[in-house]
Amino acid sequence: MAVMMRLAVAIAVVAVVAAAAEAGTVCEPTDGSQQYWIQNAQQLKALYDCETIVGSVVFQASSSFGATVVELPYLKTVTGSLGIFSWWNAGVRSMVFPSLQSVGGAVSFTPSDADETLSSVSFHNLTSAWDVEFGNLKALSTLDLSSLANVDSMTFETLPRCSASVPHVVSINQLFINAVAGVSFPALTSALNTLYVTNTVGMASFPVLQQTGNTYITGTPYITLPVLKTGKTIDVEQAMYFPMLQSVEYFSGTGVNGNLTLPVLTTATGINIETSVGLSTLDLSKLKLVYDYFQLSFGVKEILADQLQSVTGILSWSNLQLTTLESLATLTNVGGLALTQLAVRDLDGLDSLILVQGNLQITSNGKLRDIAAICRDTLNVMGNVDLSSNAALCCTSIDLFKSSAHVSGTVTATGCDTSC
Protein backbone atom coordinates (compact mmCIF):
# COMPACT_ATOMS: atom_id res chain seq x y z
CA MET A 1 0.00 0.00 0.00
CA ALA A 2 2.78 2.46 0.98
CA VAL A 3 4.72 1.69 -2.23
CA MET A 4 1.63 2.34 -4.35
CA MET A 5 0.97 5.64 -2.60
CA ARG A 6 4.56 6.84 -3.18
CA LEU A 7 4.31 5.83 -6.85
CA ALA A 8 1.05 7.73 -7.23
CA VAL A 9 2.60 10.85 -5.70
CA ALA A 10 5.65 10.59 -7.98
CA ILE A 11 3.42 10.27 -11.09
CA ALA A 12 1.36 13.26 -9.98
CA VAL A 13 4.48 15.37 -9.43
CA VAL A 14 5.80 14.55 -12.90
CA ALA A 15 2.45 15.44 -14.46
CA VAL A 16 2.23 18.78 -12.68
CA VAL A 17 5.81 19.76 -13.58
CA ALA A 18 5.43 18.69 -17.17
CA ALA A 19 2.33 20.83 -17.55
CA ALA A 20 3.95 23.83 -15.87
CA ALA A 21 6.07 25.13 -18.71
CA GLU A 22 3.34 24.91 -21.34
CA ALA A 23 2.24 28.45 -20.54
CA GLY A 24 5.57 29.77 -21.85
CA THR A 25 7.79 31.89 -19.65
CA VAL A 26 5.20 32.19 -16.85
CA CYS A 27 4.90 28.86 -15.06
CA GLU A 28 2.28 27.91 -12.52
CA PRO A 29 1.24 24.51 -11.15
CA THR A 30 -1.99 23.26 -12.66
CA ASP A 31 -3.13 21.31 -9.61
CA GLY A 32 -3.67 24.36 -7.40
CA SER A 33 -0.86 23.37 -5.01
CA GLN A 34 1.27 26.47 -5.74
CA GLN A 35 4.35 24.28 -5.35
CA TYR A 36 6.73 22.35 -7.60
CA TRP A 37 8.55 19.37 -6.11
CA ILE A 38 11.68 18.70 -8.18
CA GLN A 39 13.04 15.21 -7.56
CA ASN A 40 15.30 14.65 -10.58
CA ALA A 41 16.92 16.27 -13.60
CA GLN A 42 14.07 15.27 -15.91
CA GLN A 43 11.55 17.24 -13.85
CA LEU A 44 13.93 20.19 -13.75
CA LYS A 45 13.97 20.35 -17.59
CA ALA A 46 10.26 21.10 -17.55
CA LEU A 47 11.03 24.43 -15.86
CA TYR A 48 14.06 25.25 -17.98
CA ASP A 49 12.40 28.07 -19.98
CA CYS A 50 10.48 29.62 -17.09
CA GLU A 51 11.14 33.30 -16.40
CA THR A 52 8.47 33.64 -13.70
CA ILE A 53 7.27 30.89 -11.41
CA VAL A 54 3.99 31.57 -9.65
CA GLY A 55 4.38 29.52 -6.49
CA SER A 56 7.31 27.76 -4.86
CA VAL A 57 10.05 25.41 -6.03
CA VAL A 58 11.27 22.69 -3.68
CA PHE A 59 14.12 20.31 -4.47
CA GLN A 60 13.77 16.91 -2.88
CA ALA A 61 15.97 13.94 -3.73
CA SER A 62 16.51 10.70 -1.84
CA SER A 63 18.82 9.24 -4.50
CA SER A 64 20.89 10.52 -7.44
CA PHE A 65 19.38 13.63 -8.97
CA GLY A 66 20.69 12.62 -12.38
CA ALA A 67 22.93 15.67 -12.88
CA THR A 68 25.84 17.29 -11.09
CA VAL A 69 24.75 20.82 -12.01
CA VAL A 70 21.32 22.34 -11.38
CA GLU A 71 20.62 25.45 -13.46
CA LEU A 72 17.56 27.50 -14.33
CA PRO A 73 19.17 30.06 -16.64
CA TYR A 74 16.14 32.22 -17.50
CA LEU A 75 14.33 32.29 -14.17
CA LYS A 76 13.92 35.87 -12.91
CA THR A 77 11.11 35.73 -10.38
CA VAL A 78 9.71 33.22 -7.91
CA THR A 79 6.60 34.50 -6.17
CA GLY A 80 6.78 31.89 -3.43
CA SER A 81 9.86 30.19 -1.96
CA LEU A 82 12.85 28.40 -3.42
CA GLY A 83 14.77 25.76 -1.53
CA ILE A 84 16.01 22.30 -0.70
CA PHE A 85 13.91 20.08 1.52
CA SER A 86 15.90 16.86 1.28
CA TRP A 87 19.11 16.28 -0.65
CA TRP A 88 20.24 12.82 0.49
CA ASN A 89 22.70 11.29 -2.04
CA ALA A 90 21.62 13.78 -4.71
CA GLY A 91 25.15 14.05 -6.09
CA VAL A 92 24.70 17.68 -7.18
CA ARG A 93 27.86 19.79 -6.96
CA SER A 94 26.63 23.14 -8.23
CA MET A 95 23.35 25.09 -8.29
CA VAL A 96 23.17 28.19 -10.47
CA PHE A 97 20.37 30.73 -10.88
CA PRO A 98 22.12 33.40 -12.98
CA SER A 99 19.09 35.55 -13.84
CA LEU A 100 17.05 35.26 -10.65
CA GLN A 101 16.31 38.68 -9.17
CA SER A 102 13.43 38.28 -6.76
CA VAL A 103 12.00 35.61 -4.45
CA GLY A 104 8.79 36.56 -2.68
CA GLY A 105 9.22 34.05 0.13
CA ALA A 106 12.29 32.27 1.45
CA VAL A 107 15.46 31.08 -0.20
CA SER A 108 16.00 28.05 2.03
CA PHE A 109 18.86 25.72 1.23
CA THR A 110 18.74 23.75 4.47
CA PRO A 111 18.38 20.03 3.73
CA SER A 112 17.07 17.89 6.55
CA ASP A 113 20.05 15.56 6.15
CA ALA A 114 23.56 16.98 5.89
CA ASP A 115 24.76 17.29 2.30
CA GLU A 116 28.46 16.66 1.66
CA THR A 117 28.55 17.16 -2.13
CA LEU A 118 27.08 20.56 -3.00
CA SER A 119 30.06 22.95 -3.12
CA SER A 120 28.83 25.96 -5.08
CA VAL A 121 25.59 27.97 -5.08
CA SER A 122 25.18 31.14 -7.13
CA PHE A 123 22.47 33.79 -6.92
CA HIS A 124 24.57 36.43 -8.62
CA ASN A 125 21.69 38.76 -9.56
CA LEU A 126 19.32 38.08 -6.67
CA THR A 127 18.42 41.43 -5.09
CA SER A 128 15.49 40.62 -2.82
CA ALA A 129 13.97 37.80 -0.77
CA TRP A 130 11.97 37.68 2.41
CA ASP A 131 14.25 35.19 4.15
CA VAL A 132 17.56 33.63 3.14
CA GLU A 133 18.79 30.45 4.81
CA PHE A 134 21.77 28.22 4.12
CA GLY A 135 22.59 25.34 6.45
CA ASN A 136 23.70 21.76 6.79
CA LEU A 137 25.83 22.02 3.63
CA LYS A 138 29.19 20.69 4.73
CA ALA A 139 30.91 20.93 1.33
CA LEU A 140 29.66 24.39 0.40
CA SER A 141 32.65 26.65 -0.20
CA THR A 142 31.34 29.16 -2.76
CA LEU A 143 28.17 31.15 -2.12
CA ASP A 144 27.37 34.10 -4.36
CA LEU A 145 24.93 36.60 -2.87
CA SER A 146 26.77 39.58 -4.29
CA SER A 147 23.65 41.53 -5.37
CA LEU A 148 21.36 40.80 -2.44
CA ALA A 149 20.17 44.06 -0.87
CA ASN A 150 16.64 43.62 0.47
CA VAL A 151 16.04 40.85 2.99
CA ASP A 152 14.21 40.57 6.31
CA SER A 153 16.20 37.75 7.90
CA MET A 154 19.20 35.55 7.15
CA THR A 155 20.57 32.32 8.59
CA PHE A 156 23.95 30.69 7.98
CA GLU A 157 24.43 27.47 9.94
CA THR A 158 26.78 24.50 9.76
CA LEU A 159 28.76 25.68 6.75
CA PRO A 160 32.27 24.68 7.88
CA ARG A 161 33.95 25.52 4.54
CA CYS A 162 31.99 28.63 3.61
CA SER A 163 33.06 32.23 4.21
CA ALA A 164 29.97 34.11 3.11
CA SER A 165 30.01 37.73 2.02
CA VAL A 166 26.86 39.83 1.70
CA PRO A 167 28.12 43.20 0.46
CA HIS A 168 24.92 45.16 -0.17
CA VAL A 169 22.58 44.48 2.75
CA VAL A 170 22.35 47.69 4.80
CA SER A 171 19.62 46.80 7.28
CA ILE A 172 18.19 43.49 8.43
CA ASN A 173 15.69 42.38 11.01
CA GLN A 174 17.26 39.09 12.12
CA LEU A 175 20.68 37.57 11.45
CA PHE A 176 21.67 34.12 12.74
CA ILE A 177 25.19 32.77 12.20
CA ASN A 178 26.39 29.48 13.67
CA ALA A 179 29.29 27.17 12.85
CA VAL A 180 30.46 28.74 9.61
CA ALA A 181 33.99 29.37 8.35
CA GLY A 182 33.44 33.14 8.30
CA VAL A 183 31.05 35.95 7.36
CA SER A 184 31.32 39.50 6.12
CA PHE A 185 28.64 42.20 6.02
CA PRO A 186 30.57 45.27 4.85
CA ALA A 187 27.49 47.51 4.39
CA LEU A 188 25.29 46.40 7.29
CA THR A 189 24.49 49.29 9.65
CA SER A 190 21.61 47.84 11.68
CA ALA A 191 20.35 44.46 12.86
CA LEU A 192 17.06 45.66 14.27
CA ASN A 193 15.83 42.60 16.13
CA THR A 194 18.47 39.87 16.47
CA LEU A 195 22.17 39.36 15.87
CA TYR A 196 23.28 35.85 16.82
CA VAL A 197 26.89 34.86 16.11
CA THR A 198 28.28 31.61 17.52
CA ASN A 199 31.06 29.10 16.89
CA THR A 200 32.51 30.86 13.87
CA VAL A 201 36.22 30.11 13.70
CA GLY A 202 37.19 32.65 11.04
CA MET A 203 36.51 36.35 10.70
CA ALA A 204 33.02 37.66 11.44
CA SER A 205 33.20 41.19 10.10
CA PHE A 206 30.65 43.95 10.66
CA PRO A 207 32.72 47.07 9.98
CA VAL A 208 29.87 49.63 9.85
CA LEU A 209 27.24 48.04 12.12
CA GLN A 210 25.98 50.75 14.48
CA GLN A 211 22.75 49.40 15.97
CA THR A 212 21.55 46.00 17.14
CA GLY A 213 18.53 44.59 18.90
CA ASN A 214 19.12 41.39 20.87
CA THR A 215 22.72 40.27 20.43
CA TYR A 216 24.35 36.99 21.45
CA ILE A 217 28.02 36.18 20.76
CA THR A 218 30.08 33.16 21.75
CA GLY A 219 32.81 30.98 20.28
CA THR A 220 33.72 33.62 17.69
CA PRO A 221 37.13 35.04 18.62
CA TYR A 222 37.62 37.13 15.48
CA ILE A 223 34.40 39.12 15.45
CA THR A 224 34.75 42.84 14.78
CA LEU A 225 32.18 45.47 15.78
CA PRO A 226 34.28 48.63 15.59
CA VAL A 227 31.48 51.21 15.35
CA LEU A 228 28.58 49.58 17.21
CA LYS A 229 26.99 52.39 19.24
CA THR A 230 23.69 51.11 20.65
CA GLY A 231 22.08 47.80 21.50
CA LYS A 232 18.98 46.46 23.17
CA THR A 233 20.43 43.42 24.90
CA ILE A 234 23.98 42.19 24.44
CA ASP A 235 24.94 38.77 25.81
CA VAL A 236 28.51 37.52 25.35
CA GLU A 237 30.34 34.39 26.44
CA GLN A 238 33.82 35.41 25.34
CA ALA A 239 36.30 38.27 25.61
CA MET A 240 35.03 41.26 23.63
CA TYR A 241 35.98 44.79 22.67
CA PHE A 242 33.24 47.34 21.98
CA PRO A 243 35.21 50.51 21.24
CA MET A 244 32.21 52.71 20.32
CA LEU A 245 29.31 51.23 22.33
CA GLN A 246 27.68 54.16 24.15
CA SER A 247 24.40 52.79 25.44
CA VAL A 248 22.75 49.43 25.94
CA GLU A 249 19.61 48.30 27.73
CA TYR A 250 20.95 45.06 29.19
CA PHE A 251 24.50 43.76 28.97
CA SER A 252 25.45 40.32 30.27
CA GLY A 253 28.52 38.13 30.17
CA THR A 254 28.96 34.50 31.20
CA GLY A 255 32.07 32.33 31.18
CA VAL A 256 34.28 35.12 29.86
CA ASN A 257 38.03 34.50 29.64
CA GLY A 258 40.17 37.56 28.97
CA ASN A 259 38.89 41.15 28.99
CA LEU A 260 35.53 42.82 28.48
CA THR A 261 36.21 46.32 27.21
CA LEU A 262 33.47 48.92 26.85
CA PRO A 263 35.50 52.11 27.18
CA VAL A 264 32.83 54.64 26.07
CA LEU A 265 29.67 53.05 27.47
CA THR A 266 27.90 55.76 29.50
CA THR A 267 24.45 54.33 30.29
CA ALA A 268 22.86 50.92 30.73
CA THR A 269 19.58 49.64 32.09
CA GLY A 270 21.14 46.50 33.56
CA ILE A 271 24.54 44.82 33.75
CA ASN A 272 25.11 41.21 34.80
CA ILE A 273 28.49 39.47 34.59
CA GLU A 274 28.65 36.00 36.14
CA THR A 275 30.73 32.85 36.29
CA SER A 276 33.68 34.50 34.57
CA VAL A 277 36.65 33.32 36.65
CA GLY A 278 38.96 34.02 33.72
CA LEU A 279 37.77 37.63 33.30
CA SER A 280 40.82 39.79 33.93
CA THR A 281 39.57 43.36 33.40
CA LEU A 282 36.07 44.74 33.04
CA ASP A 283 36.46 48.19 31.49
CA LEU A 284 33.46 50.44 32.13
CA SER A 285 35.56 53.53 32.61
CA LYS A 286 32.97 55.98 31.18
CA LEU A 287 29.87 54.38 32.71
CA LYS A 288 27.85 56.95 34.67
CA LEU A 289 24.28 55.72 35.06
CA VAL A 290 22.71 52.27 35.50
CA TYR A 291 18.92 52.44 35.56
CA ASP A 292 18.28 49.02 37.03
CA TYR A 293 20.77 46.46 38.39
CA PHE A 294 24.54 46.08 38.34
CA GLN A 295 25.45 42.50 39.23
CA LEU A 296 28.87 40.85 39.21
CA SER A 297 29.49 37.35 40.53
CA PHE A 298 32.20 34.68 40.44
CA GLY A 299 35.31 36.05 38.81
CA VAL A 300 36.54 39.49 37.73
CA LYS A 301 39.98 40.58 38.91
CA GLU A 302 39.78 44.28 38.03
CA ILE A 303 36.95 46.72 37.36
CA LEU A 304 37.31 50.16 35.82
CA ALA A 305 34.17 52.15 36.63
CA ASP A 306 35.49 55.29 38.27
CA GLN A 307 32.84 57.61 36.74
CA LEU A 308 29.84 55.63 37.95
CA GLN A 309 27.45 57.95 39.81
CA SER A 310 24.15 56.16 40.23
CA VAL A 311 22.60 52.68 40.18
CA THR A 312 18.82 52.94 40.48
CA GLY A 313 18.41 49.26 41.30
CA ILE A 314 20.71 46.99 43.31
CA LEU A 315 24.47 47.00 42.97
CA SER A 316 25.39 43.43 43.89
CA TRP A 317 28.98 42.19 43.74
CA SER A 318 29.85 38.76 45.10
CA ASN A 319 32.60 36.16 44.89
CA LEU A 320 34.94 38.47 43.03
CA GLN A 321 38.72 38.56 43.07
CA LEU A 322 38.69 42.31 43.70
CA THR A 323 41.12 43.69 46.29
CA THR A 324 39.84 47.28 46.13
CA LEU A 325 36.61 49.25 45.60
CA GLU A 326 38.37 52.34 44.28
CA SER A 327 36.44 51.94 41.04
CA LEU A 328 33.32 53.14 42.92
CA ALA A 329 34.92 56.41 43.99
CA THR A 330 32.25 58.59 42.30
CA LEU A 331 29.20 56.51 43.27
CA THR A 332 26.72 58.69 45.18
CA ASN A 333 23.47 56.70 45.32
CA VAL A 334 22.16 53.19 44.81
CA GLY A 335 18.81 51.48 45.14
CA GLY A 336 20.48 48.77 47.21
CA LEU A 337 24.05 47.65 47.88
CA ALA A 338 25.29 44.09 48.45
CA LEU A 339 29.01 43.29 48.74
CA THR A 340 29.71 39.69 49.70
CA GLN A 341 32.70 37.37 49.58
CA LEU A 342 35.14 39.90 48.19
CA ALA A 343 38.90 40.06 48.82
CA VAL A 344 38.89 43.72 49.94
CA ARG A 345 40.49 44.83 53.24
CA ASP A 346 38.63 48.14 53.42
CA LEU A 347 35.72 50.00 51.82
CA ASP A 348 37.80 52.84 50.43
CA GLY A 349 36.03 53.87 47.26
CA LEU A 350 32.63 54.26 48.91
CA ASP A 351 33.58 57.68 50.30
CA SER A 352 31.16 59.51 47.99
CA LEU A 353 28.15 57.30 48.71
CA ILE A 354 25.41 59.35 50.36
CA LEU A 355 22.19 57.42 49.72
CA VAL A 356 21.16 53.77 49.79
CA GLN A 357 17.45 53.73 49.03
CA GLY A 358 17.00 50.12 50.09
CA ASN A 359 19.16 47.70 52.08
CA LEU A 360 22.91 47.74 52.65
CA GLN A 361 24.55 44.30 52.90
CA ILE A 362 28.28 43.85 53.49
CA THR A 363 28.75 40.24 54.59
CA SER A 364 31.14 37.29 54.47
CA ASN A 365 34.18 39.29 53.40
CA GLY A 366 36.91 37.34 55.17
CA LYS A 367 39.67 39.96 54.77
CA LEU A 368 37.60 43.07 55.46
CA ARG A 369 38.96 44.99 58.44
CA ASP A 370 38.20 48.67 57.88
CA ILE A 371 34.79 50.22 57.10
CA ALA A 372 35.73 53.82 57.89
CA ALA A 373 34.59 54.91 54.42
CA ILE A 374 30.93 54.43 55.39
CA CYS A 375 31.22 55.56 59.02
CA ARG A 376 30.02 59.11 58.48
CA ASP A 377 26.90 61.17 59.00
CA THR A 378 26.57 62.00 55.31
CA LEU A 379 25.48 58.42 54.54
CA ASN A 380 21.75 57.68 54.60
CA VAL A 381 20.41 54.12 54.41
CA MET A 382 16.64 53.93 53.97
CA GLY A 383 16.42 50.18 54.60
CA ASN A 384 18.23 47.68 56.82
CA VAL A 385 21.97 47.11 57.24
CA ASP A 386 23.68 43.72 57.57
CA LEU A 387 27.38 43.69 58.49
CA SER A 388 27.55 40.06 59.57
CA SER A 389 30.21 37.36 59.07
CA ASN A 390 33.15 39.65 58.37
CA ALA A 391 35.55 37.70 60.56
CA ALA A 392 38.44 40.19 60.46
CA LEU A 393 36.29 43.27 61.04
CA CYS A 394 36.69 44.94 64.44
CA CYS A 395 33.44 45.07 66.37
CA THR A 396 34.32 48.60 67.40
CA SER A 397 34.13 49.66 63.75
CA ILE A 398 30.55 48.48 63.67
CA ASP A 399 29.76 50.55 66.76
CA LEU A 400 31.27 53.57 65.00
CA PHE A 401 29.07 52.96 61.98
CA LYS A 402 25.93 52.76 64.16
CA SER A 403 26.73 56.05 65.80
CA SER A 404 27.53 57.97 62.63
CA ALA A 405 25.53 56.83 59.59
CA HIS A 406 21.78 57.46 59.36
CA VAL A 407 19.92 54.13 59.09
CA SER A 408 16.12 54.01 58.89
CA GLY A 409 15.92 50.26 59.52
CA THR A 410 17.85 47.88 61.73
CA VAL A 411 21.58 47.12 61.85
CA THR A 412 22.61 43.46 62.13
CA ALA A 413 26.23 42.60 62.88
CA THR A 414 27.44 39.20 64.06
CA GLY A 415 30.69 37.36 63.63
CA CYS A 416 33.05 40.33 64.00
CA ASP A 417 36.49 40.40 65.68
CA THR A 418 36.15 41.25 69.40
CA SER A 419 39.91 41.31 70.05
CA CYS A 420 40.50 44.78 68.59
Disulfide bonds with the S-S distance in Angstrom:
Cys27-Cys50 1.94
Cys394-Cys420 1.92
Cys395-Cys416 1.98
